[in-house]
Amino acid sequence: MKKWYEDERIDKDVVISSRIRLARNIKKYPFSTILQKSDIDKLINEVKDSIINDSNVIGNSFEFIKFDDLSNIDKYSMVENHTVSNDIIKKNDSAALIKNDDSASILINEEDHIRIQSVSIGNDINSAWEFANNIDNLIEERIEYAFDKDFGYLTSCITNTGTGLRASFMIHIPMIEMSGNLANISRAIGKFGMTMRGIYGEGSESLGGIYQISNQITLGKSEKEIIEALKSVTNQIIEQEKELRNNVIKNNSAKFEDKIYRSYGILCSCRQISSKEAMKLLSDIRLGFMTGILKFNKPEKNIYNIMMNVQPGNLIKLCGKNLNESERDIERAKYLNEQLRKF
């Protein structure tokens, strides 16, 4: 089964992906922070059975996993691919239902009892919302959520109370990053209840010019209002990124092309390279294709997929053996040489 992040359409837009996340808790259980072991097992089975059952066709596309049964490499690989959160892999007695193309996951016993996540390729947050909402309704047919008529869905962290909705776009904005205007944009969108985070969300840094734009406010607004406000803010950022790209091509094309081709040359010829440097150079390659500077055939994998594959966990999985940092840098270079020489 082809994974969502392997789709070639990912490299066609500033927006890499759209994501919806819903936080839910089950009424009859205490919040996860004080949940007893006996209740955890019951909770996990109830959520699992609400999706994987004889009457639910969608359940056939989900696989049930318990994180205690996975290796650390498998866990970190799932985080690197944005399939699960970094928090859940560190927690004992947690589980998940993962869709076969990794585009949706239902995390069980993370910060909240249930975290539903749905991802769509590119700028298509409506599809992500529709799927997440359908999963939410399926679970609610069998499970009673913790809900208050005044406050909405009750969550472990008060910042999620209300709709329990976090909507986000993953965007590639290297020109805005180079312009030095990121701080101003971050402050501006904060006034509209939005935030800009790194590639892996809260507390993470940006890699390769990739950022996440998401809502901060979940209470007092409907799901539709939150999504529409996020779309409006993100569209303005997209237009600014495109304008900067057009200006640099028009006014300083030789220098810009030289930067792109230098990055291409390094990735084709390097003998060792860190993940951080690889991401920076791959960002240039993706920008080169999107602006038409690189005109030869693209590699079999999209550039974003290559970006994910050079992360430590994914790289170790690709090589099929444990690697220390120095060995990873060497194997990463070999992988990049192979991928980019196919152009």
N, C-alpha and C positions, 0 to 999 in steps of 0.2 A: 504494500500500500504506500503510495507516494505521500510524503508529509507536506503540510501546507507550506513550510519554509523552503521546500525544494521546487516550488512552482516558479517558472521563468517570469511570470507577470510581476513578481516582487520588484524587479529592477526597472520598472517603467514609470515610477512616480516618486516624488519626494516622500510620500507616505509609504512606509514599508508594510505596516499592518495596523488594523483597528482591533481594539480589545474591549470586551465588557466583562466586569467581574461583579458578582452579587454575593454579599455576605448574609448568611442566614443562620439562625439557631433554632433548635427544637425546644418547644415549650416545656416539655416534661423533664428536661435535663438541666442541671446547673451549667453555667458557662465552662468552656474547656479548661480554664485555669484552675478550677476546683473540682473537675470531674473525676470520679473514682474509676479505678481500673475495671470493675465489673460493669459500670455504666458505659465505659468507652467501647467495650466489645459489643454491647447491645446497640449502641448508637451506630457504629460502623456497619453492622449487619442490616440495620433498618434502612440506612441510606443506600447501601448496595442493593437491597431487595426492591427499593423504590424505582430503581433504574433497570436492573437486570432481572426481569421476570417474564413469565410466559405471555403476558398481555401487552408488553411494550416492545415494539419493533426496533425503536431507536437503541434500546439496550444491547442489541446484537453488535453494535459498532463500538461498544466500550469494553475495555479490559480492566479488571479489578486488580490492584496491587497493594501490598502492605510495604511501607518503606523500611521496616525492620528486616525485610527479606532481601533487600537490594544491596549491592556493593556501593561503596562511596563513589566510585567512578560513574556508575549508572545514575546515581542521584544527582551528581554535579552536572552530568550531561543533560539531564532533564531540565535543570535550572538554566543552563546555558542556552537551551533551545526554547526557553520561556514556556515550557509545558507545565511546570510546577513552580511554586515559590521557594525562595531560599529558606524561609522560616520552617516550612513543613519538613524538609529533609533533616533538620536538626532536632526534631521532636520525636520522642518515643510514642509508640501506639498511635501512629497516624496512618492513613490510607488514602487511596484515590481511585477514581474511575477515569481512565484516559481513553479518549476517542482514538480510533485506529489511525487517523491522519494527524494526531496531536493538535488538532484545531480546537479541541474542547477538553476540559478536565473538571472533575468535581473533587475538590480536596476535602477530606473528612478529618475533623479534629485538628485543625490548624489553630489560628487565633480564635476563630469561630467554629461552630460545629460543621458548617458547610460553606465552602467557597466555590461558586460556580464560575468558570472562566470560559469564554468563547472568543476565538480569534478569527478574523477575516483578512484576506489578502488585500493590501492597498487601502484606499480610502473608501471603505465599505462598512462603516460602523453599524448601519441599519441591519445588515445581515447578521452581524455578531450579536446585536441586541435581540433579534428575532429568535435565534437559536438558544441563547441563554435564557430568555423568557420562557420558551417552550420546555426546557429542562426544569426550570423553576416550577412551572405549573405541574409537570409530571410528579415531581417530588412532593408537592403540596397536596396532591390527590391522596397520598398515603400517610403524610406526616404533617402534624400541626406545628406551624412555626410560632416562635415567640414574637408576638405582635401587639402593639398598643395603638388604640384608635387615635390617640393624640400625637404620639411620637413615631409611629410606623414600626418598621422591623427593628427589634432590639438586638444590639451587637455588643461584643466584649469591649470594643473601643468606641467611645461616644461619637467620635468623628465619622463613624460609619452608620450611625443610627439614622433612621428615616427610610430612604429608599434602599440603603445598603449597596448602592451602585457606585462603582468606580469605572468610568469610561476613559479610554486613553487611545492616543495615536502614537505609534512609533515612527519617528520622522528622521530623515537623513538631511541635515542642514549644515554641511561643511562651510558654505560661503558665509552664512550668518556667523558661524563660529570664528572664521578668519577675520570677519569685519570687526570683532570685538564688541558686538552689540548684544550679546547674549544676556548680560546682566540687566540691561534696560528692558529687554523683552520679558525676562522673568519677573521683574518688578511690575511691569504693565499688566501681564496676564493675571498676576496675583490679585489685582483690584477687581477682577471678574470671577474670583473664586477658583482660579486654575493654578496649576503648578507645573514646573518643568523639572524633570529628574533625569538621572543617567540611564544608561542602557538597560540596567537590571532594576530600575525603580528606585524607591526610597533608599537613600544612603549610598547609592552607587555612583560611580563616575561615568562620564561619557566616554565611549570608545568609538573611534572612526566617525566622529561627527553625528552619532546617533543619540537621540534624546526621546524621552517620553513626555507627552503633554497630557495631563489628566485633570479631572475635577477634584476639588477639595471639599466642596459642600455637598452633603447628601440629604440634609434635613431642610424641609420647607419648600422644596421644588419637586416637581414630578420627574420621572425618568426621561420623558420627552424633552422637558425644558433643560435638563442637565446636558443631554446629548446635543441638542441644537446649539446651546451656548458654547460647548466644546468645539463643535464643528465650525462655528463662526470665528472663534479665536484662532483655531488651527489653520483655517483657510487664509487668514491674514498673514500668518507666518510663512505659509507655503508661497504666497505671492511675493513676499519679501525675498525669500530664498531664490526664486526664479528670476526676479529682477536683478539681484546681485550677480547671478550667473550670466545673464544676458549682457550686463554692463562690462564685466571683466572680459568676456569674449569679444565684445565690440571695441574696447579701449586698450586692452593689453593681451591680445590673443597669443602672441609669440611666447611671452613669459608663462602664461597659463598652460599652453600646450606643452611647453618644456617641463613644467612641474608634473603633468600627467604622465608623459613618456619616461621621465626619470623614475617615477614610482613603478611603472611597468617594468623597466629595465632591472631595477633592484629585485623585484619579486620574482623575475625570471631567472636571476643569476645568484641570488644570495645563498650562502652556505649555512647560516644560522640567523634566526630572527625571533624576537620576543613577540608575544601576542599583541602587546600594545603598539609596537611599531608596525606589525603586519596590518592591524586594523586601520592605522593612519594611512598607509599606502593603498590598501584596498578601498578605502574611502575615495581616494583620488581616482582609482580605476572605475569605480561605480559612477563617479561624477563625469569621467571621461566618456563613458558610454552614453550617459543621459544627455550630455551636451553635444554629442556627435563628433567629438574630437577623436575618439577611438572608433574606427570604422570597420575593423576586421571582425571576423566571427567571434561571438562570445563563447566562453567555455561551456562545457556540458552543464555545470552547476551554476546557478545564479550567484552573483557576487555576495549577496547577503548570506546565502548558504555557505559559501566559502568562509565568510567572516565567522560564522558560528562553528565551523569545523576546525578552525585554528585555535579555538579556546581549549584550555588544558584538558578538561574532561573528555570532550569530543575527540580531541587529537589522540589521547590514550586509547579510546575505544577504536578509532580507525586503525591504529598501529597494532592493537591486540596484545599489548604488553605494557607493564608499568614503566614509566619514564621519569627520571628526575628533571629538574628545570633545564639543565644544560642539554640533556638528550631531547627534551621537547623542542627546544629552539632549533636543533638540527633537523629533527623530523618535520617540524613545521615548515622549514625552508624547502625540504624535499617535496612536501605536499604542494606548496605554492609553485615551485618550479614546474612540477608536473601539470598542475591545473592551468597555469597561464601560458605554457608553451603549446597548449592545444589550440590557441587562438588561430 
